[in-house]
């Protein structure tokens, strides 16, 4: 990783030099900043409206400060000392810090404070050092006089008049700042609008809230890295509760449950999908219990009607813009009355979005093909040499399945050799 920003620094050990170049690398700093915004928006679980409002205000202030500064700066042409540059030498960086800190505060994901602190410590001192060295080289004594009266990031009351005039043309055409601000604002709005809330007590079966307040609300059916699954019986009504784990990754698992609640909402009323009562308290996904057995325990006694119904169910699900993506696991397909399929566990599902979203559209098509391939494999028990025409039209091996097969073959061979020892 080459960098002209470290050219004037003394030579160092190759490992130290690599880390130093990474710290001075502008593109990685900018990309990782946007990644952190997406991370904070994804894992956040705002519970305090006051903290959320304070965080949103910090984001708006940081965006406004960047817009203000971008209308003054003319990079490498003149030294900007008016407007926000009369307060601090690096107002664009100060705006970034306000925006990132605002997202942490609004998300209320407190490990994000440590993540943000590490990011700022790693990237911003080298960035400020490089900018100061470059401006001193370009503007000499004028820059040194300005530096003597203006701090890097901590605002100081300016001495004298604020020289210069803000230019919308400068901000938009030369620096593109309004476009960056609009993109960031859109990401924040999407993060808030697409987050489904919890249900009110009137939407739930009587007595369920009291059961959910317990550490173990019912009979534990299973437990995984994301959470645990419980069965609850309330006055003749059987329910399944998926509860997200807590801890450091708890916000991420709760976010996953919120996405799964969105999937069930889109599939509401579709025969073959359990009824979803909704998300309670941000961590408990409440579903109707389905008395069936997983397909893993054996094929259905009436395979003809079962697979015909499963094909219709997949077509209806895809028509509603949902791809399950994990039907290769037979535990996610229940057999009811030996002839009726029910799909469960939509944690890996892809929701098709409206409008022009090429990446989302590609992921949905990939997930849909994975669903179809899983259907054909289960129906024909992996005997794929002579498929009937209606199933041959559905079968198309994806590149991901080819890669997985290439990895599985040596892995299984290695495990067989290990067991043979």
N, C-alpha and C positions, 0 to 999 in steps of 0.2 A: 504494500500500500504506500505509494509515493505521495508526498505532500510538500508543496512549495512553502507551506507555512512554517516548517521546521528547518528551513535551509540555513537560517542564521544562528541556529542553536549549536552548541558544542556537540561533538560526536559522543555516542554512548554505546553500551552493550547492545547487541542486536535485539534481544528481548525488550530491553528498556526502550530502544529506538522504536520498535513496533508499537508498544503501548503509547509512547509519546505521539507518534503519528496518528494513532487512532483517536487520541484525545483532541488533537488539532483538526481532525477531519470534519469538515463542515457538513457534507451530505449525510454522514451517519448521524450527526447530532440532530439535524432537522428531521430525518426519517424516524429516528427513535423518539423524538418529541411527539410526532403524530401517533406513533404506536402507543405511547404512554397515555395519550388522551383516549384512544380507543380502549385500552385496558381499564382505565379508571371508569369509563362509561359502562363497560361490560360487566365488571365485577361489583360495581357499587350497589348498595342497597340503602337508599336514603330513608331514614326513619325520623329525623328531626327536620321539620320544615324550616326552622330558623337557620340551621346550619346549611341546608340546601340553598336557602335564599342568599346567605352570605357568600357561599361558593359561587353561585350564579352571578352575584354582583362583582366578585373579583374577576371572573371571566370577562364580563362586560367592560370593566375598567381596563383590564389588560389589553383587550381588543381595541378599545378606544385609544389607549396610549400608543399602541402600535400604529393605528391609523394616523394619529396626530404626528408621530415622528416620521412616518414615511413620506409625508408631504413636505418635509424640510430637507431630508438628506439627499445629496447628489454625490453618489459614491465615487471617490477618487478624483472629483473635479473641484469642489469647494468644501471647506470645513464648515459644517453646520454647527452653529453655536447659539441659535435662537430657538424659541419655542421650548419643546421638551429638552432640547440639548443645552438649555440654560440651567436645567435642573440636574440632569445626570448625563454622563458621557455616552452611555449605552442604553437609551430608552427602549430600543427594540428588544434587547435582552430582558430588561425589567418587565416589559409587557408579556414576554414569554413566561417569566417566572410567575406573574400574577395569574395568567391563564392556567398553567399547570397546577399551581397551588389551589386555584378555585375549583378545578375538577376534583382534586383530592378531597377538598372540604365538602363539595356537593355529593360526591360518591359515598363519603363517610366510611371508606375502607382504610382503616388506620395504618396497616402495613404499607400503604401507598406513601406515607410520609417518609419512611426509610427508603423506599424505591426512588422517590423524587429527590431526596437529599443526595443519594449516591449519584444520580444522573447529573444534578447540578454541580456537585463537586468534581465529577470526572470531566465534564465538558466545558463549563463556563469560565473558570480561571484561565485555561489556555486560550479560549476564544477572545477573552478580554485582552490578554497579553498580546496576542497577534494583532488585534485591531489597534491597540495603542502603539505598538512598534511601527505598524504601517502608516498611521496618521502622523507620527513624529517624523518619519522619513519623508513624507509628502509635504508637510506644512511647517516643520521646524519650530521656530520660536513662537509662532502664532498658536500652535497646538500646545506648547509647554505653558504658555500663559493661561490658556483655557483650562488645561489640566490642573493648574495651581488653584483655581477657584471652583472647580467642578469635580465632584466625586464620580466614581465609576457607576455605581448602582444606587447609592443612598442619596435621596434628593436633598439638596441644600438650597436655601433661599437665594435666588439669583441676585447678583449685584448689577445695577444699572438696568437699562431697557432690554426687553426681549427682542432682539433684532431678527429680521427675516419675516417672511410671509408664507403661510401654509398654501400648498398648491394641490388641488384635486387631481390635476393632470399628472403632476409628479408622482402622487401616491398611486394612481391607477395604472398609467401607461409605463412608467419607468420601474416601479417597484412591485406592481400587482397586488398591493396590500388589501384593497377591498375584496378581491377575489379570494385571497387566503382567509380573510375574516368571514366571508360568506360561507366558505367550505367548513370552517370550524364551527360556525353557528349552526349549520345544517346538521353536523354530527351530533352536537349537543341536543338539538331538538329531537332528532331521531331516537337518541338514547332515552329521552324522557317519554316521548309519545309511545314508543313501541314496548315500553315496560308495562305489562298488565298488573293491575293491583290485586289486592286480596278481596275475598268475598265478605259480605256483611253477615252477621249472625242469622239473619232471617233467611238466607239462602241455603243454610245447612240443616241437616237432620238434627232434631232435638237431642241434646246431650253430647253432641260430637265435640264441641269446643272444650268441655270439661275433660273429655278423654284425651284430646290433643295437648292439653297442658301438662300431661304426665310425661316423664322421661321415656317410658315404654307404653305407648297408647294402646297396644293390643298385642296379639300373638305375632311374633316376628317370623316372617316367611323367608326372608333372605337378607343379605347384607353385602354391599360392595364398596368400592373405593369412593363412590359418589354419595351413598346414603344407604338407608335401610328401608325395607318394605314390611308393612304390618297389615294384619287383617283385624278388623273391628266389627263386632256384631252388636247392633243397636235395635232392640225390639223387633226382630225379624228381618232387619235390613243389614245386609253384609256389605262392607266397604273395604277398600284397599287404600292405604295411605303410604305414599312415597315421601320419606323425610330426608332432607339433605343433611349431610354431616356439617358440623361446625368447624372451628379451627381456622387456620390461616387461609385455606382454600374454600372455606364456607361460602363467601360471597359468590365465588365462581359456580359452585354447585347449585346455589339458589337461583342464580341466573339461568342455569341449564333447566331447572324446573319451571321457571317462568316461560322459557321458550317451549317446553313441552306442553304447558297449559295453553299456549297459543295454538299449538297443533291440534289439541283436542277441541279447542273452540272452533277451529275451521272444519273439523270433521264431525261436529255435533249433529246427532240424528242419523248418522250413517250406520246401518246395520253391519255388525262385525267389528265395531270399535266401542270399547266400554264407555259408558256415560261418565262425564267428568263433572264433579260438583265444583271444581275450581281450586284455586290456590289459597291456602289459609295461612296467615301470618308470614307469608313469604318463604316458608320452608316446608309446608305440608301440602302435597298434591293429593286430593281426595278423588278416588275413582270408585265406580260400582264394581263389586266383586263378580267375576264371571266363573261359574262352576264348570271348568273344563280341565283338560290335561294338556301338557305341552306336546307338540308333535315329536319331540325328541324321544318320548316314551314308546313310540311306535306309529306306524301308518294308520290312517283312519280305516274303520271297518267298511265304510262305503266310500272308496276313493273317488268314484266318478262324480257324485254330487258335491263332495267336499272340494275337489279341485276346480270344478266349474264355478262354485260359489266363491272360491278364493280368487279366481281370475276376475270375476265381476267386481269383487271388492277392491282389488288392486286398480282396476280401470276407474272405478268411482273415486278412489282416493287420489289418484293422479289427476283426474279431472278437476278436483278441488285444489290442486296445487300443492300436494304433499307427497314427498317421496320418503319412505321409511328408512331405507339405506342399510338396515341391519337384519333383514329377513333370512340371511344365511344361517343365523342362529335359530335353531328349531324351537328354543325356549320362547321365542317371541311370537310364535303362532300357536294358538290354543285350538284344540279339537273339542267341540261341543256336540254332544249327541251323536258322535261318530260321523257327522256329515256336514257340520257347520263350522267355518273358520272364524276366529276372532284374533285380531292383531293387538299386541300390547307393546309397551316400552318404546316410545317414540323419542327417546333421548338423543338419538343421532339423526333425526329427521331433518330434511331440508324443506323450507317453506318457499314456494315460488312467489316472488314479489311482482307487483304491478309496475308497468312502465319499462324503461330501457335499463336493464341491469345485466350486462353480458356475463359477468362472473357468476351471479346467482342463477341465471338461466342455464349456464353450462353445468353447474353443480346439480341443479334439479334434473337435468337430462341424464347426468351420470347416475344419480340416485335412483331414478326411474328404471334405468337399465339394470342396475344392481338388483332391484326388486324383481324385475322380470326374470333375470337369470336365476335368482334364488327359487322362484316358483318352478321353473323348468327343472332345476336340479332336484328339488324335493319330489316333484311329481314323478319323475322318471328314475329316481334313486341314482342319479349321477350317470346313468347309461344314456349318453348323448349322441351315439353314433347314428341312430335311425329315428329321428324325431318326426312326429306327424307334422303336416304343413302348418297348422295353427300355432304349434309350439316352436317350430323352426323359425317362424317370423319373429318370435319374441327373443330367441336366444342370440346373443351377440356378446362374446367375451370382451370385457373392457381391459384397458391397458393396466388398470390397477389390479385386476384379478390375475393378469399375466405376471406382473411383478411379484404379487403375493405368492403365486405358485412357484416362481423361480427361487424365492427365498425359502419356502416351506420344504422343498425337496431336499436340499442339503441339511436343513435343520432336522428333519425327520430321520435322515440317514445318520446324522451324528448322534441323535438320541438312541437309535437302535443299536449303534455300536457301543454306546455307553451302557445300555441295559445288558448287552451281551458279555460285558466284562465280568 
